[in-house]
Amino acid sequence: MRRCCDMKGFLSFQVLRLIGNKPMSGEELRCELEKRRGSKPSPGTIYPVLKSLAENGWIKTRDSGKEKKYQLTLAGRKELNDATGRFISIFCDMGEDFKRAK
């Protein structure tokens, strides 16, 4: 099975974390990512990520009337927990490294 967050890129990880907090539409995800990253990903960037996450069984869609929202599945929750653990194990000491570099 493909891993969501192999740490080669963080967009899938960020999307999974955001959806893990609450179901979100593609546009809500784009706006939230803009707040965090400083630039809004295009639909051509975000929707392939959502498709890949859905194909892996980590998210599913919920039709809330006027817009489609994405939410985690049980497998998605497990992948998010595993990916967060990998992220922490790789980057947990970066704060200290950053302080020393200043």
N, C-alpha and C positions, 0 to 999 in steps of 0.2 A: 504494500500500500504506500502511496506517495505521502510524504510528510508535508504538512501545511507550511511549517516554518523551519526550513533548513538553514535559515539565517543568511541566505544569499541575497535576499531582498526582504523588506519588512512590510510591504503593502498588505499581503495576505494576513500576516500576523496582526497588523493594526486593524484591519477590517474585522477579523475574527474577534479581537478584543472589544471593539466598539459594539458589535452585534451582541457580544456576551453581556454587555451592560443593559441593553434594551433592544427590542426589535427596531430596525431602522430601514427606511427606503434607500434606494440608491442615491437619490438627491441629498437626503439627510447625511448619508455617509460622506458624500463629496464635500458638503459644507463643513462637517466636523473635521475632516482631514485638512481642509483649507485653514481652519483655525489653528491646527496643531503643526502644520508643515509650512504654512505661508503661501501655498499655491493649491489651487483646486484641481484635483485630477479630472481629466476629461471623461465623458461617458465611455469612450473607447478604451480607457484604462481601467475604470472601476468595474464595468459590467463583465468583462472577461474574468476578473478576479472572483466576482460573485458566482459566475458560472462554474469556475473551477472548484470553488468551495462547495457548491451544491452537488457537483458531480462526484466529489469525494464523500458526500454524505454528512458534511459538517454543518451545513445550514439548510434551511428549507424556507419556502416562501409562504407567507400568510397574506391572503387578500383581505385588506381592511376596508374594502369599499372602493374608494377613489384611487388608492395607490397600493402597490405591492410592498410589503415589508418582509425583511429577512430576519430570521431568528435561528439561534443555535439548535442543533439536535443534541441528543445525548452523546453521540460520537463526537460532535463538535465541541461540547463542553470538555470531554476528555482530551481532545487534541489541544484545545486552548490551555488546559492545565499543564499538559506535557510541554507544549511550546513555551509557556511562561517559565517553567522550570529550566528549560534549555537556555532561554534568554538570560535568566538570572545567573546561571552557572557560567555563562560566557562573559557577561558584562557587569556583574555585581561590583567589581572592584574599580570600575572606570571612574567613578566619582573621585576617589582618592588620587588616581593617576592624573585626572584633569586638574585637580587642585595643585598638585606638585608641578605641573607643566607651566602654570601661570607665573 
